[in-house]
Amino acid sequence: MRRYVAARLAQSALVVLLSLTAVFGMVRLGGDPVLLFLPMDIQAKDVNEFRQRLGFNDPLAVQYARFMAGALHGDFGQSLRYRRDALGLVLERLPATLLLAGTSIALTLLIAVPLGLVTAVRRDTLVDHVGTVAMVLGQAIPGFWLGLMLIYLFAVALRWLPTGGTGSLAHLVMPSVVLAAFFSARVARLTRSAVLDVLGEEYITTARAKGLGEGRVIAKHTLRNSAIPIVYTLMNLAVDLAYGWLDPRVRVRS
């Protein structure tokens, strides 16, 4: 057990190290961080002064060592865009991110599980075909395009919802729908597949042969035994949405 825990801790440390290294590298692969956030008409001497003040003129190895040392102490520098502490910006947005993630997961559960269950139970019917098309579209439509269409329809044309911001339930509607659309389709397809596998098992046939009602067979035997892959996928969904609190738009000082 100790070896297992030690191995897992070592793997976690390696993942953190590689993630920090990737962040350090991607900031520089996108171009000169200084030029990205300074006015176009700025003079070269001002650019060099700004680079010197932020430490970008130091050798890359020195910048990397400083970045890693700061990260180990919880110091991720300052955001070049907002001129504020980067970690403070992340923590400031964390409550809104968690609220949006929770709302999206709840919406995914409300849509995906019933949809997958119904399409599996009504296999090869019109309900199944319509549900399958909806699942395919949910995974095929890009989130940014769906978001733009929702903004145009409900915010610009109908003026029912705000285009952005936080503070009320109306602000959560469109972001939650966009986030839940892809994951609902994914979880619904997984639910349908898992339920179909369970419906073909012998104990389901035995339960029906004993005279149990179809509703009880589905609720007590089918859903319970098909829940493992569904729960696993929902856990992955929660992790994927939680990544949002590490806003990739925040640029930190190395």
C-alpha positions in Angstrom: 0.0 0.0 0.0 2.8 2.4 0.8 4.5 1.7 -2.5 1.2 2.3 -4.3 0.7 5.7 -2.5 4.3 6.7 -3.1 4.0 5.8 -6.8 0.8 7.8 -7.1 2.4 10.8 -5.4 5.4 10.6 -7.7 3.2 10.4 -10.7 1.2 13.4 -9.5 4.4 15.4 -8.9 5.6 14.5 -12.4 2.3 15.7 -13.9 2.5 19.0 -12.0 6.1 19.5 -13.2 5.2 18.8 -16.8 2.1 21.0 -16.6 4.1 23.9 -15.3 6.8 23.4 -17.9 4.1 23.3 -20.6 2.6 26.6 -19.3 6.1 28.2 -19.3 6.7 27.1 -22.9 3.3 27.9 -24.3 3.5 31.5 -23.1 6.6 32.0 -25.2 5.5 29.9 -28.2 2.6 32.4 -28.7 5.1 35.2 -29.4 6.9 37.7 -27.3 4.7 38.2 -24.2 5.7 41.8 -23.9 4.8 42.8 -27.5 1.4 41.1 -27.2 0.2 43.5 -24.6 2.0 46.7 -25.4 0.7 49.4 -27.8 1.8 49.0 -31.5 3.4 52.5 -31.5 5.6 52.0 -28.5 9.3 52.8 -28.9 12.0 50.1 -28.9 13.7 51.5 -25.7 10.4 51.3 -23.8 10.0 47.7 -24.9 13.5 46.8 -23.8 12.9 48.6 -20.4 9.7 46.7 -19.9 11.3 43.4 -20.8 14.2 44.1 -18.4 11.8 45.0 -15.6 9.8 41.7 -16.0 12.9 39.6 -16.4 12.4 38.5 -20.0 15.9 39.6 -21.0 17.4 36.9 -18.7 18.5 33.6 -20.1 15.7 31.1 -20.7 17.1 28.7 -18.0 17.1 31.5 -15.5 13.5 32.5 -16.3 12.4 28.8 -16.0 14.1 28.4 -12.7 12.5 31.6 -11.4 9.1 30.5 -12.6 9.4 27.1 -11.0 10.6 28.5 -7.7 7.8 31.0 -7.6 5.2 28.3 -8.5 6.4 26.1 -5.7 5.8 28.9 -3.3 2.4 29.8 -4.7 3.7 32.9 -6.5 2.6 32.8 -10.2 3.7 36.4 -10.9 1.5 39.1 -12.4 -0.9 39.0 -15.3 0.5 41.1 -18.1 -3.0 41.8 -19.3 -4.7 42.9 -16.1 -1.6 44.1 -14.2 -2.6 42.2 -11.1 -1.5 39.1 -9.2 -2.2 36.1 -11.4 -3.2 33.7 -8.6 -5.6 36.3 -7.2 -7.3 36.6 -10.6 -7.8 32.9 -10.7 -9.2 32.7 -7.2 -11.4 35.7 -7.9 -13.1 33.8 -10.8 -13.2 30.5 -9.0 -16.7 30.9 -7.4 -18.3 31.8 -10.8 -16.5 28.9 -12.5 -17.7 26.4 -9.9 -21.3 27.7 -10.2 -21.2 27.4 -13.9 -19.6 23.9 -13.7 -22.2 22.7 -11.2 -25.1 24.1 -13.3 -23.7 22.4 -16.4 -23.3 19.1 -14.7 -26.8 19.2 -13.3 -28.2 20.1 -16.7 -26.2 17.3 -18.3 -27.7 14.8 -15.8 -31.2 16.0 -16.4 -30.9 15.7 -20.1 -28.4 12.9 -20.8 -29.5 10.1 -18.5 -33.2 10.2 -19.4 -32.4 10.6 -23.1 -30.0 7.7 -23.1 -32.4 5.5 -21.1 -35.4 6.2 -23.3 -33.6 5.6 -26.6 -32.2 2.3 -25.3 -35.6 1.1 -24.0 -37.3 2.2 -27.2 -34.6 0.9 -29.5 -35.2 1.1 -33.3 -38.3 3.3 -32.9 -38.9 6.9 -33.9 -37.9 8.1 -30.4 -34.6 6.2 -30.7 -33.8 7.7 -34.2 -34.6 11.2 -33.1 -32.6 10.9 -29.9 -29.7 9.4 -31.8 -29.7 12.3 -34.2 -29.8 14.8 -31.3 -26.8 13.0 -29.7 -24.8 13.2 -32.9 -25.6 16.9 -33.4 -24.7 17.6 -29.8 -21.2 16.2 -30.3 -20.8 17.6 -33.8 -21.8 21.2 -33.4 -18.8 23.3 -32.2 -19.4 25.0 -28.9 -18.3 28.4 -30.1 -20.7 28.3 -33.0 -23.6 27.2 -30.7 -22.7 30.0 -28.3 -22.8 32.6 -31.1 -26.1 31.4 -32.4 -27.6 31.5 -28.9 -26.3 35.0 -28.3 -27.7 36.2 -31.7 -31.1 34.5 -31.1 -31.9 35.1 -27.4 -29.8 38.1 -26.6 -29.7 40.2 -29.9 -32.9 39.2 -31.7 -35.3 38.4 -28.9 -33.5 40.2 -26.1 -34.6 37.6 -23.6 -31.1 36.9 -22.1 -28.0 39.0 -21.4 -25.0 38.6 -23.7 -22.6 38.2 -20.8 -21.8 38.9 -17.1 -22.8 37.3 -13.9 -25.1 37.8 -11.0 -28.4 36.2 -11.9 -30.0 33.0 -13.2 -30.4 34.6 -16.7 -26.6 34.9 -17.0 -26.2 31.2 -16.4 -28.6 30.0 -19.1 -26.6 30.2 -22.3 -23.2 29.3 -20.9 -24.7 26.3 -19.2 -26.5 25.1 -22.3 -23.4 25.5 -24.4 -21.2 23.5 -22.0 -23.9 20.9 -21.4 -24.7 20.3 -25.0 -21.5 18.4 -25.9 -21.3 16.5 -22.6 -25.0 15.7 -22.6 -24.7 14.0 -26.0 -21.6 12.1 -24.9 -23.2 10.9 -21.6 -26.5 10.1 -23.4 -24.7 7.9 -26.0 -22.7 6.2 -23.2 -26.0 5.7 -21.2 -27.7 4.2 -24.2 -24.8 1.8 -24.9 -24.6 0.7 -21.2 -28.3 0.2 -20.9 -28.5 -1.9 -24.1 -25.7 -4.1 -22.8 -27.5 -4.7 -19.5 -30.8 -5.3 -21.2 -29.3 -8.2 -23.0 -28.1 -9.9 -19.8 -29.7 -13.1 -18.6 -30.7 -11.7 -15.2 -32.9 -9.1 -17.0 -34.6 -11.9 -18.9 -35.1 -13.8 -15.6 -36.5 -10.7 -13.9 -39.0 -10.3 -16.6 -39.9 -14.0 -16.6 -40.7 -13.7 -12.8 -43.3 -11.2 -13.7 -41.7 -8.0 -12.6 -43.0 -4.9 -14.2 -41.0 -3.2 -16.9 -40.6 -0.1 -14.9 -39.2 -2.0 -11.9 -36.9 -4.0 -14.2 -35.5 -0.8 -15.6 -35.2 1.2 -12.4 -34.0 -1.6 -10.1 -31.9 -3.9 -12.3 -31.0 -2.0 -15.5 -30.0 1.4 -14.2 -28.1 0.1 -11.2 -25.9 -2.2 -13.3 -25.3 0.3 -16.1 -24.4 3.2 -13.7 -20.7 2.4 -13.4 -19.5 3.8 -16.8 -22.0 6.7 -16.5 -20.7 7.7 -13.1 -17.1 7.4 -14.3 -17.8 9.7 -17.3 -19.6 12.2 -15.1 -16.5 12.3 -12.8 -14.4 13.0 -15.9 -16.8 15.7 -16.9 -16.5 17.4 -13.5 -12.7 17.3 -13.8 -12.9 18.8 -17.4 -15.1 21.6 -16.2 -12.9 22.3 -13.2 -10.0 23.0 -15.6 -11.8 26.3 -16.4 -10.6 27.9 -13.2 -7.1 27.9 -14.6 -8.0 30.5 -17.1 -5.6 30.1 -20.1 -6.0 33.7 -21.0 -4.1 34.8 -17.9 -0.5 35.4 -18.7 1.9 35.2 -15.8 5.3 36.8 -15.2 8.2 34.4 -15.4 
